[in-house]
Amino acid sequence: MILSMKPPYEVTTKMLFLITSISEKLGAVNANFLNKPSPQLRKQNKIKTIHSSLKIEGNTLTENQVTAIVENKRVLGPQKDILEVVNAIKVYENIEDFEFSSVKSFLKEHGMLMQGIVDSAGKFRNQGVGIYQGSKVAHIAPPAENVPYLMNDLFKYLKSKDELPLIKSCVFHYEMEFIHPFIDGNGRMGRLWQTVILMNEYPVFEFLPFETLISQSQQEYYNALARSDKTGESTAFIEYMLNVINKSLEELLDYNNRVLTDRDRIDYFISLGVSEFSRKDYMNVFKDISSATASRDLRKGVDLNLFEKTGEKNQVKYRIKL
């Protein structure tokens, strides 16, 4: 299959429904201050993302072991599995710096992700590959000599302004898996780069572990890839991935359907990077709280040594202590 500037797929009613649902949930995420989650939630989501993405590829470490590695604790386990986690932590810690439409950035991150695992880390494959399910060949990837051209064409598509980022991210994920540009690491790079593409438009995707739902529906993931292979277009895979994204946002919102705690509000306000502010400024961010609640929050911030208070009565000002 030779890629055109716009890889083939059909717009379906299911896609339109899911895009509407996702858009509504993204609005709710912003309204609930989850577009910049608390440090604790961010850490939990990063651990879930790394654990789930590597589990799909056969990594045997548990979520608790991944947590221990993130916290720089020693872990017993297969050396290769530990190295995969260490590499993934480095990648996801620097994910904001990736250029979603750059082949060079794409290869660099593959090099970081697969360092010490394959000799060809950061390089396109130079040999033919087939993907097996059991003893059967499920997919023969395009010849190695076509890979650079196909991937450059796919990255040109990413730069198109005429496509919804949600659709574009799913199309890229499928087409990259079809091309299978690397000897190893294709699955984790497909999932990573879909996140990078989405983050360019919606920063919350840095903290959204949709890999967890892929891991829980792994056979559906492979079935969607196979159906798209059979039809020669990414329609089935787009529907599958949009459904995964929709459910992931639903879970994120469920986490925060509880009332925001004072610490949630404080953490969110700190993330805004305001240098000096008053109680009124604080209440302008959290419009549903009373002045008494705002005062309690600010007092707690001071007690926790997160805020510095100056002035008296109506001249009181606060600074965030870095």
C-alpha positions in Angstrom: 0.0 0.0 0.0 1.5 3.3 -1.1 0.5 6.2 1.1 -1.0 9.3 -0.4 -1.0 12.6 1.4 -4.2 11.5 3.0 -4.3 7.8 3.9 -7.6 6.1 3.1 -10.4 5.8 5.6 -14.2 6.2 5.7 -15.9 8.7 8.0 -18.6 6.7 9.8 -21.6 7.6 12.1 -19.8 5.9 15.0 -16.7 8.1 14.5 -18.8 11.3 14.5 -20.6 10.2 17.6 -17.3 9.4 19.4 -15.6 12.7 18.3 -18.6 14.6 19.7 -18.4 12.7 23.0 -14.7 13.2 23.3 -15.0 16.9 22.6 -17.6 17.3 25.3 -15.4 15.4 27.8 -12.4 17.5 26.9 -14.5 20.6 27.8 -15.4 18.9 31.1 -11.7 18.1 31.8 -10.9 21.8 31.5 -13.8 22.8 33.6 -12.7 20.4 36.4 -9.1 21.7 36.3 -7.9 18.3 35.1 -6.1 19.8 32.1 -3.3 20.3 34.6 -3.7 17.4 37.1 -2.2 17.3 40.6 1.4 16.0 40.8 0.1 12.8 42.4 -2.4 12.1 39.6 0.2 12.9 37.0 2.7 10.4 38.6 0.0 7.7 38.8 -1.0 8.2 35.2 2.6 8.1 34.0 3.2 4.8 35.8 0.0 3.3 34.4 1.0 4.4 30.9 4.5 2.9 31.1 3.3 -0.3 32.7 0.4 -0.9 30.3 2.3 -0.1 27.1 5.2 -2.4 28.0 2.9 -5.1 29.3 1.3 -5.3 25.8 4.8 -6.0 24.5 5.4 -8.9 27.0 7.1 -7.0 29.8 6.6 -9.0 33.0 7.1 -6.3 35.7 4.1 -5.4 37.8 2.7 -1.8 38.3 4.2 -1.8 41.8 7.7 -2.7 40.4 7.3 0.1 37.8 6.4 2.5 40.6 9.5 1.4 42.5 11.8 2.1 39.5 10.2 5.5 39.1 11.0 6.2 42.7 14.6 5.1 42.1 14.3 1.9 44.2 15.9 -1.4 43.5 13.8 -4.0 41.8 14.4 -7.7 41.1 13.4 -8.9 37.7 14.6 -9.7 34.2 17.3 -7.2 33.2 15.7 -6.5 29.8 12.3 -5.8 31.4 13.9 -3.3 33.9 15.8 -1.6 31.1 12.6 -1.2 29.1 11.0 0.6 32.0 14.1 2.8 32.7 14.1 3.8 29.0 10.4 4.5 29.0 10.6 6.7 32.1 13.3 8.8 30.3 11.1 9.1 27.2 7.8 10.0 29.0 9.6 12.5 31.3 10.7 14.4 28.2 7.6 14.0 26.1 6.8 17.7 26.0 9.9 18.3 24.0 9.0 16.0 21.1 8.1 17.5 17.7 5.0 15.6 16.6 5.5 16.2 12.9 9.3 15.6 12.8 10.8 12.3 11.5 14.0 13.3 13.2 12.3 13.6 16.6 10.5 10.3 16.0 13.8 8.4 15.3 15.5 10.1 18.3 12.7 8.9 20.7 12.8 5.4 19.3 16.6 5.5 20.0 15.9 6.5 23.6 13.1 4.0 24.1 15.1 1.0 22.6 18.6 1.9 23.8 20.4 -1.2 24.9 17.5 -3.4 23.7 18.2 -3.6 19.9 21.3 -2.6 18.0 19.3 -0.6 15.5 17.7 1.7 18.1 16.8 5.0 16.4 17.1 3.6 12.8 14.6 2.4 10.3 14.9 -1.3 9.6 17.0 -2.6 6.7 15.4 -6.0 6.3 12.0 -7.5 5.6 9.7 -8.3 8.5 6.5 -10.4 9.0 4.2 -10.3 12.0 3.1 -13.6 13.3 0.1 -14.6 15.4 0.9 -18.0 16.7 2.4 -19.9 13.7 0.5 -17.9 11.1 1.8 -14.8 9.3 -0.7 -12.0 10.1 1.0 -9.3 8.2 3.9 -8.8 5.8 5.3 -5.3 6.1 6.4 -3.2 3.1 9.9 -3.8 1.8 12.7 -2.1 3.9 13.8 0.1 1.0 10.3 1.7 0.9 10.2 2.5 4.7 12.0 6.0 4.6 9.7 7.2 1.8 6.5 5.8 3.4 7.4 7.4 6.8 8.3 10.7 5.2 4.9 10.7 3.4 3.1 9.9 6.7 4.8 12.8 8.5 3.8 15.1 5.7 0.2 14.0 6.4 0.7 15.0 10.0 1.4 18.6 8.9 -2.0 18.8 7.1 -4.3 21.5 8.6 -7.4 19.9 7.0 -7.6 17.0 9.4 -9.0 16.7 12.9 -6.1 15.9 15.3 -8.2 13.1 16.9 -8.5 11.4 13.5 -5.0 12.2 12.5 -3.5 10.6 15.6 -5.5 7.3 15.0 -4.6 7.2 11.3 -0.9 7.7 12.1 -1.0 5.0 14.7 -2.5 2.5 12.2 -0.4 3.4 9.2 2.8 3.3 11.3 1.9 -0.2 12.5 1.3 -1.2 8.9 4.6 0.1 7.7 6.4 -1.4 10.7 9.4 0.8 10.3 11.6 -0.7 13.0 12.9 -4.2 13.8 11.4 -3.8 17.3 9.5 -1.3 19.3 6.8 -0.5 16.7 3.8 -1.1 19.0 5.1 1.1 21.8 6.2 3.8 19.3 2.7 3.8 17.7 1.0 4.4 21.1 3.7 6.9 22.2 3.4 9.0 19.0 -0.4 9.0 19.1 -0.1 10.6 22.5 2.5 13.1 21.2 0.2 14.1 18.3 -2.8 14.6 20.6 -0.7 16.5 23.2 0.1 19.1 20.5 -3.6 20.0 20.4 -4.8 18.9 23.9 -2.1 19.0 26.6 -4.2 16.8 28.9 -3.2 13.7 26.8 0.2 13.8 28.5 -1.5 12.5 31.6 -4.2 10.3 30.0 -3.1 6.6 30.2 -5.3 5.2 27.3 -2.6 2.4 27.0 -4.3 0.9 30.1 -7.5 0.4 28.2 -5.6 -1.0 25.2 -3.9 -3.4 27.5 -7.3 -4.5 28.9 -8.7 -5.0 25.4 -5.6 -6.3 23.7 -7.3 -8.7 21.4 -9.7 -6.0 20.2 -6.6 -3.9 19.5 -5.1 -6.6 17.3 -8.5 -7.4 15.7 -9.0 -3.7 14.8 -5.5 -3.6 13.2 -6.3 -6.9 11.3 -9.7 -5.6 10.0 -8.0 -2.4 8.8 -5.3 -4.5 7.1 -8.0 -6.6 5.4 -9.9 -3.6 4.0 -6.9 -1.5 3.1 -8.0 1.5 5.2 -7.8 2.6 8.8 -11.6 2.9 9.5 -11.9 0.0 11.9 -8.8 1.1 13.8 -9.9 4.7 14.1 -13.3 3.6 15.6 -11.5 1.3 18.1 -9.0 4.0 19.2 -11.6 6.8 19.4 -13.6 4.5 21.7 -10.5 3.9 23.9 -9.8 7.7 24.1 -13.5 8.3 25.0 -13.4 5.8 27.8 -10.1 7.1 29.1 -11.5 10.6 29.4 -14.6 9.1 31.1 -12.3 7.5 33.7 -10.4 10.7 34.3 -13.6 12.6 34.9 -14.9 9.8 37.2 -11.7 10.3 39.2 -12.7 13.9 39.8 -16.4 13.6 40.1 -15.7 13.8 43.8 -15.6 17.4 45.1 -12.2 18.9 44.6 -10.2 18.9 47.8 -8.3 21.9 49.1 -5.0 20.3 48.1 -6.3 19.7 44.6 -7.2 23.4 44.3 -3.8 24.5 45.7 -1.8 22.1 43.4 -3.8 23.3 40.4 -3.3 27.0 41.3 0.5 26.5 41.8 0.6 24.8 38.3 -0.7 28.1 36.8 2.6 29.8 37.7 1.1 33.0 39.2 3.9 35.0 40.9 1.8 37.2 43.3 -1.9 37.0 44.0 -4.7 38.0 46.4 -7.6 35.9 47.7 -9.8 37.6 45.1 -7.4 36.3 42.3 -7.6 32.8 43.9 -11.4 33.0 43.8 -11.4 34.1 40.2 -9.9 30.8 39.3 -12.3 28.7 41.6 -15.5 30.6 41.1 -17.7 28.1 43.0 -16.0 28.4 46.4 -16.9 30.9 49.2 -14.5 33.5 50.5 -14.2 31.5 53.8 -13.2 28.4 51.8 -10.6 30.4 49.8 -9.2 31.8 53.1 -8.9 28.2 54.5 -7.1 27.1 51.3 -4.7 29.9 51.4 -4.0 29.4 55.1 -3.3 25.7 54.4 -1.0 26.7 51.6 1.0 28.9 54.0 1.0 26.1 56.7 2.4 23.7 54.1 5.1 26.2 53.2 3.7 26.4 49.6 2.6 30.1 49.8 4.3 33.1 51.4 1.9 35.7 53.0 2.7 39.4 53.2 0.6 42.4 54.3 -2.4 42.8 56.6 -6.2 42.8 56.2 -7.2 44.0 52.7 -3.6 44.4 51.7 -2.7 40.8 52.1 -0.8 39.2 49.1 0.5 35.8 48.5 3.5 34.4 46.6 4.1 30.9 45.5 7.3 29.5 47.1 9.3 27.5 44.5 
